[in-house]
């Protein structure tokens, strides 16, 4: 009788693990945190997740500065992301290019290897030039800003917060359509 209960208990545990096992094994994720340039307030935050044996880059947030070429204004640029999974190539490279002819460039690319990741981000937007009338200027970080990130082994702590003046949110829906929203 005791042996039957032991076998039933072991069987229950094995069945439970088998139901959870494929999900846990099929998806291994790592959080990465870093900064753009030398400013710790210009954060880089993303995940990598292995899906069906392929490592994917999943962007969460990136913050940096852009310069306006006519007025000389400097703006904080913050972008957050939902729903993106960009497969890494065999060398650990990714390229998330969301440029838009009306809104402006956005290209976040890099290399992920071991516990370190590096790359560049190039982004910008058109803005009235402040001279009156309808004159516009390009506000961007051309030729791009370098970023570095490290894999987290636990919960993030001690990271500075970012205070961006412009926030762009990119969302990819289930049909693959990309939606962009802009806030201040």
Secondary structure, 3 states (H helix, E strand, C coil): CHHHHHHHHHHHHHHHHHHHHHHHHHEEEEEEEEEECCCCCCEEEEEEEEECCEEEEEEEEEEEEEEECCCCCEEEEEEEEECCCEECCCCCEEEEECCECCCECEEEEEEEECCEEEEEEEEEEEEECCCCCCCEEEEECCCCEEEEEEECCCCCCCCCCCCCCEEEEEEECCCCCEEEEEEC
